[in-house]
Amino acid sequence: MNEPVLFLLLLLALGFLAKNKSLIVAVVVLLAIKLVSLDQKVLPIIQSKGINWGVTVITIAVLAPIASGEIGFRQLVGSLQSLSAWVALASGIFVALIAKNGVTLLAHDPHMTAALVLGTILAVSLFHGVAVGPLIGAGIAYTVIKMVEYF
């Protein structure tokens, strides 16, 4: 068995242990791509465009309540009348800016993905954390790396 398949199987096992459905689905899809020998053609495309596809899917999910009519201008204006909504607004801006740097880090250092996935799995399985995805983790890592380089 070759190293990539063994590594993916290890991640699959960790995904099951952590009950991380996203990781399980991702690994199964990648194993299927390798199994049908499309990895040479498909994996470079996924590697170069996958993060942007993922961000697009997440953006669609975030905007779905607007499209369904669940959130409209009245709810937006009403929500901005509380302090907690302003904190949420600032947090959303902050997280989006951090995630932008995460995209940069993952594009330039794809090996970071393995460490981010391992960190997420450990947090979910040992500390009952919630898997929010590698972009935020990568963004935080990018910020910390830049701070360490600065000092």
N, C-alpha and C positions, 0 to 999 in steps of 0.2 A: 504494500500500500504506500502511495507516495505522500510526501509531507503535507501538501495542501489539503488532501482529503482527510488525513489524520487530524490536522489542525481543525478543519471544519467539523469533524465528528466530535472532537473535544468541545468545541463551542456549542454544538448541538446538545451534548450532554449537560453542559453548564446552563444552556437555555432551559432545558427540562427541569433541572434542579432549581433554578431561579423562577420557574414558571413565567418566562419572558417570551410571550407569543411572537413578538416582532422578531426576536433573534431566531427563534425556531423556524419561522417562515422564511426568513432571509437565508439561513443555512440550507434549508431543504431546497430552495430555489437554486442556490449556487451549486449544491451537490447534483441536482437534476441537470443543470447546464453542463457540468463536467461529465456526468454519466452519458449524455447523448453527444458528447464530444463537440459541443459548440463553444467551449471555453475560449479557444483562440480567437474566435470572431466576436463573441458577445461580451466577454468580460472586459476587454478594453473600452468598449462603448459604455458599459455600466460604470466602470471606474471613472471615465472622463465626464459623464453626464448625469450619473445617478444622484449625486447630491442635489443638483438643480431640479431634477425630477421630484425628489423627495420634498424639497422646499415648496415646489408647486403644489403637490398633493396636500401638504400641511396647510398652505395658504387657502386652498379650496375648502378644507375642513373648517378653518377658522371663519371663513366668509359664508359658509352654508347657512347659519342662522339669519344672516341678512337676506340671503336669497329666498329663504322660506318665509320671511316676514316675521320671524320670531323676534328679531331685533330691528328697530327702525330709528328714525331721527328722535322720536319722542323718548325712547328708552335711553338713547345716547345722551341727550340733553339732561334727562332726569338723573342718570347715573353720575353725571359730573357735578352733582350738587352735594356729594358726600366726600369727606376726606379720604375714605378708603378707596373710592373710585379714582381719585387723583394719584394715590399711591399705586394703584393698579396700572394707571396710565403711564406713570414714570417707570414702573417695573417693566412693562411691556416694551417701552422704548429702550431701556437699558439692556434687556435680554436680547432684543433684536440686534442691537449694535454689537453685543458680545458674540452672538451667533454668527454674524457676518465675518468676524475674525476667525471663528471656528471653521467656516468654509475655506478661508484662505489657508489655515494651518493644515487641514485635511487634504487640500489640493496639492500643497507643497511637500507634506510629510505624511503620505498615506499609511506608513507603518504605525503612526499614532493611533489609528483606529483600533488595533488589537489591544493596546493598553486602555483605551477608553471603554471598549466593550468589556474587558475584564473588570475594570473599576465599576462599571454599571452593574455587572452581574454580582460582584461582591457586595455592593451596596444593597441591591435588591434581596439577595439571599441571606445576608448576615444581619443587615440593619433594617430590613423591611422598607427599603427605599422604593422610589418609583422611577422606573426607567423613562427618562425624558428625551433620550436620544443623544447621539454623540456630538451634535452641533453645539449644544450648550456647553458640554464638557470640553470640547475642543476650543470653544471661545474663551472659557475660563482658563484653560491651559495656555492658550496664546497670550492672554492678558498677564498671567503670572510669569510666563517666560520673558515677555517684554519688560516687565517690572524688574526681574532678576538681571536681565541684560543691562538695564538702565543703571542699576546700582552696582 
